[in-house]
Structure formats: C-alpha cells, structure tokens
Amino acid sequence: MSGRFQTLHVEHALTTDRVATELRRAVFEGELESGTPLREIALAESLGVSRPTVREALAVLVAEGLATREPHRGVSVATPRAESVRDVCRARQVLEGAGIQAWRSATPDARRRVRATLDAYTAAVRADASYEELNERHLSFHVSLVELTGSTRLVQMADALMDELKLALAQVDRVRRNAHDQADSHESLVRLLEADEVDGEAGAAGFLRRHIADAEVEIIEALDLQ
C-alpha cells in the first residue's frame, strides 16, 4: 500500500513542477505581467490540474521571488520596487566588487568559470533564447564573479540577491531588447580581468562599478518604477 502512495506522490510532484515551469515561463515571457493576480481556480481550469497542485506551484514561485502572497489578497506576480532595486544594486557592488578584487588570488577553476558563464550567456543571446534562459545565463555570470572570492556564504548571498533582481532584469530585456549590448559589456569586463587590469577606474573594478550603476538607472527608468 505504501508503495502505491509513493508512486502517486511522485506523479503529483511532477505535475506541480510542470505547472510551476509553465507559470515561470509565462512570467518571464511577459504573458503574466507584474501585479497580475494568480487565481487558483482560474489557473486550475486553464491548466487542467487540481487547485492543490496550483497552490503548491504558486508556493514555488513565491519562494523564487517571482510572485508575492498577501493576506486577504492572495498571490500575484511580483512587482519590482525602485528602492529594492537600488538596495540590491548597492549590495551587488559590494559582493561582485569583492570578486573582482579577488581575481588575482582566485583559483584557476574560478577564473575559468567566469569566462565559461560569459560564453554561455553570449551563446544564448546569439541563439535568441527565451527571456527565462537569457535571465538565467546573465545572472549566473554575475554570481560567477562573486565565486572568485572562494566564499560559500558570499555566493549564497549573491544567489539571494539575484532572486530579487531576476524578474526586473527579464522585464528590461523585453522592453529594451538589449541583450546583445549587455553581452558585449560583459565581454569588455572579462577582457579587463583576463588582461590583469583590475584596479582603478580604468580597470575592471571601475568598469563593474559603472556597469551596476547604469543597470540600476536602466531598470528603474525602463520599468517606470516607483
């Protein structure tokens, strides 16, 4: 009997994953915009699944920062806030800046990963990948900069920051359609690192500072955040 229940549980988990995947895709592709209410009954009918399955899938999106749950209002697609974007970018300056400064002492594997994540992002841009994949590749590159520090805790902090930022970045990609420019900018940063031009305004440190400052302004202006 317990074996049968375990099998049913696995199938249910797979269904929940599929629903979460479809909702995630719709959010990144702009089919579900910021602030859109995610009603369990309507979603269950549309997707042909049970309400508990939808409820669990929505919990996944809330945990990922793509949706928010408010008392008496239910779940809706997350809406970026200007002050949150500014705060995340300030924290990124600290974490990614620490990674840049650690370039010379970083392990060869960590340095190679920076190049590898950039190449993966560039390949996705050239292939006109989905906004979800572009977002994932883009943020993986920025996390790889923090990985240069060799600190597991700093990397975990960076992952959490990227969770907060990924929806806003995906929306900017859709509005501006500037992924090619972003890839070129990241390439310039990595070239500075690989040339061991790290310090000062003309080096990678200054380049990163300007890049994140520009990204902050771009996100807020493109999305008309308050």
N, C-alpha and C positions, 0 to 999 in steps of 0.2 A: 504493500500500500504506500509506504513512504517513498519507494522508487517512483511510483506514478506521480505523486505530488511534486517530486523534484523535477521531473520532466516538464510538468505543466509550468512550474516556476521559471525554468529556463526559457520556455517558449514565450512566457509573459515578459520576461526581461528583454528578450529580443524585440518584441513588439514595442515596448517602451523605448528602446534605443532607436528603432526606426522612426517612431513619432518624433522623438527629440531631434533626430537628424533632419527630418523634413521641416520642422519648425525653425531649426537653426538656419537651414538653407534659405527659407523664406525671409527671415530677418536680415541676413546678410545681403540677399539679392534685392531688398527693398520692397518685397511684396507685403511685408508687415512692417510698417514704419514705427518710429519711436512713438510711444504713447498708446499704440493700438491695444485695446482690451483683448485678452486671450480667454475667451469664454469656454468653459469646459464642455457644455452641451453642444455648442455650435461646432467646436473642433472635433468632438467625438463623432458627430454626424457626418462632417465633411471627410474625415479620415477613415471612417468605418471601424472605429475601435470603441472600447468602453471608456466611460468617464474616469474610472480609477487609473487606467493606462495614461490618459491625457494628463491627469493630475500629477502622476509620477514624472511624466516627461516635462511638464512645466516646472517641477521642482528642480530638474536638471538644469533648465535654462536660468532659473533664479540663482542657482549655485554658481553658474558660469558668468553671472553678471549681465546676461542678455535680457533678462526680464526682472521685474520687481513685483513684490507682493505687498499689498497694503491692506490693513484691516478694513473690512466692510466694502472694499473696492475690488478685491481680487487681484489677479495677475495681469500685467500689461507689459508690452515691450519697453525696455529701459529707455529713459531719456537722458542723454548726457547733460551735465550742468557745467557752465563756464568755470565756476570756482573749482569744481572737481578736476576738470581738465588742467587748470593752472597748477593745482596741487600735485597731480600725477606727474606733470612735466617737471616740476621742481624736484620731486623725488627721483625722476629719471636722470636728471642732471647729476645728482649725487651718485647713484648706482652705476650708470653707464660711464660717467666720468672716472669713477674708481677703476672700472675695467680698462679704460684707455690708458690710465696711468700705470696699470699693471702689465701692459703689453710686453715690455722687455723681460719681465721676470716670469711671465706665463709659460705654461708647458707648451711644447710644440703641438700637441694634440688640440689644446685650447685655441691656439692661433690658427691652426688649420680649420677648426670648426667655424671660425668667423668667416673665412673665405668660402667654406662649403655652404653655409647658410645663405650667404650672399648669392652664390651661384644658383642655389635652389630658388631663391626669390626672383632673380633675373630670368631664369628659365620659365617660371610661372607667368611672369609679365609677358614675355615673348609669345607664350602659348595662349594668351588671352584666357587665362584660367578664371575660375569663378571668383567672386569677391571674397568668399569664405576662404578659399585656398590662398589667394593673394594676401589676405589678412594674416593667416597662419604663418606663411613664409616670412612676411615682413616682420612680425613680432618675434619670430624665432631668431632672426638676425640680431635684433636689439638685445634679446636675452643672451645671445652668444657673447656679446660684449661684456656683460656682467660676469659671465662664466670665466673670463680671463682672470678674475680675482682669485679663483680657486675656492671661493666661499660658498658652501651649500646654502647657508642662511640668506646671503645676499641674492643668490639666484632665486630662492623661494620668494623673496620679497619682490624681485623683478617680475616673476610669473604673476603674482597677485596684482601688480600694477598694470600689467598688460591685459589682464582680465577686465580691468576697469576701463581701459582705453580702446579695446578692440572694436566695440560697436561704433564709437565715434570715428575711428580710422576707416572702417569699412564704409561708413556713410560719406566721408570725404572722398574716398576713392570713387564712389558712384557719382558724386556731384562734380568733382573736378576732373575725373578720368585722367589722373596724373601719375599713374603707377610707373610709367616709363621714366618720368623725371625723378621720381623717388629712387628708382633703381640706379639711375646714373649718379645721384647724390651719394648713395651708399657706396657705390664703387669708388668715388673720389675719396671717401673717408678711409676705406680699406687700403687704397693705394698709399695714402699717407702713412698708415700703420706699417705696411709692408716695406716702406722705404725708411722706416725708423724715424719718421718725422712726427714725433709725439707731442712735444711741449710747445707752449705759446699759442698766440692767436693764429699764426700761420700753419701750425701743426694740427694733428688730429684732435687734440684737446679743444682748441678754439673752434675747429670745424664742427665738432659734436655740439658744443655749447650753442652755436648759431643755428645748427640744424634743429635742435629741440625747441629753441625759442621760436623759430619760424613755424615749426609744426604746431606749437601752442596757438599762435595767432591764426594760422590757417584753419585749424579745426573750429575755433570759436567763430571766425568770420564766415566760413563756408556753411556752417550749420545754424548760424544766427542764434547762438546760444545766449541764454540769459543767466 
